[in-house]
Amino acid sequence: MTEIIDLLLALSQEIKDLKARIELIKATRAERLKDTWIDNQDVMQTLHISQRTLQTFRSNGTIPYSKIQGKFYYKVSDIEELLQSNYYNPNFKCDGNK
């Protein structure tokens, strides 16, 4: 009977270790993704905006970009920052209190 308990404890510990490794891999992947570049089509699909709106965002400096041979690229982290800086929650006051 103690052998079964020992096996269950060992299995439980291995499951915890696997969960920790999976979380580490997910976090690492998210960090790598932030440094990736996406093109116009990906940005328009992500933000659900038109090509003209994206052009306006570039023109007025709303979103940073890189241009190579007529093709525009954007950092995922910049898109995320744009969304975060325009985040609004009507349930909270400006100081973060309800």
Secondary structure, 3 states (H helix, E strand, C coil): CHHHHHHHHHHHHHHHHHHHHHHHHHHHHHHHHHCCEEEHHHHHHHHCCCHHHHHHHHHCCCCCCEEECCEEEEEHHHHHHHHHHCCCCCCCCCCCCC
